Amino acid sequence: MIWSLQVLRFIAAMMVVYLHAALTAYEATGSSGIFPPMIQVAGTAGVDIFFVISGVIITRTARDLTWQQFAWKRIRRILPMYYLASIPAALIAAKTGFGWRETIATITLWPAFDQMAAPLLPAAWTLCFEMLFYGAATLVLVDRRFLPAILGLFAVSMAFRSTVPIFQFLGNPIILEFMIGVALAYAPSIKAARWGIPVGAIAILLAGPLGIAPTGNTLDFLIGQDALQRVAAYGIPAGLVVYGTMQVNAGKSVWTYLGDASYTLYLFHTVPISALLTLWIFYPLPADIIIAIGVAASLLFSWRIHEKFEKPLLRIFIETRQSARQ
């Protein structure tokens, strides 16, 4: 375990939380607070940091596992909490209705049909790519000879992205961010690479003012609109930040604990923010106070979900697996 990356996972999750709190403040008050939108948009890069970290962690941890062990660990880590988070999302979406594509995309995290369809939980668009990456890693663990075929499929899909949704998904350039993480997993330790942290962070912050920050909604991200631009603006700087963080020695601490809870934070942070938006529309507060309350409420709510649901569920799955072996 690279503990410094656990801390970075929490920071990446907080970037996304801050962005959504800021967007909520703007919706309620028409103000973005002390930081202009061109700076706040940098919170989007939290997702790109997650993807690069995932490439590093999965590459390093999968080495000593069978494909069955790897697949089971990923399933138990991702799906139970995701399905739990999808319940309130489905209840909200039911008010306006949704179709069979969205239903299947929500259940399977596969979004490509005759047209692209996003899961009902908006944040889950990233999990579509996570599960795709995990599936590819599982196949490589089954037989390394699958690797050329997987890379070939990615290349062909990229070449024909403009034709059908399945190629838009399988050939989405954002997958390159996982590959950056895979490459970093094999990179040597270089202390000077710590400079990648400030250099990458500055590059991410400048993307907005320079007009190169990617825009769009969840469907745009799944389709891959401006995805190459995103890899350049956020993916490469995210790689610098991750590589620099890998050179930092860290041990268990409250920050690594928060890193453990970052997945729950990412999935559930919009619940309190969305609930409070109704209050703020009728009783508006200054934008910066709304942002601070939104971030704090997300942290507190997600922490309780992590303690009361995520950790017990993980223990149950681990104990069940151990009992089955005996």
GIPE-V601493 format. One record per helix or strand of 2 or more residues. SS is the DSSP state (H for helix, E for strand). FROM is the first residue (numbers start at 1). TO is the last residue. Records with the same first field share a line. If there is no record, write none. Layout:
SS: FROM-TO / FROM-TO
This chain:
H: 3-29 / 37-62 / 67-93 / 100-108 / 122-142 / 146-159 / 165-170 / 175-185 / 191-209 / 218-223 / 227-246 / 254-260 / 262-282 / 287-325
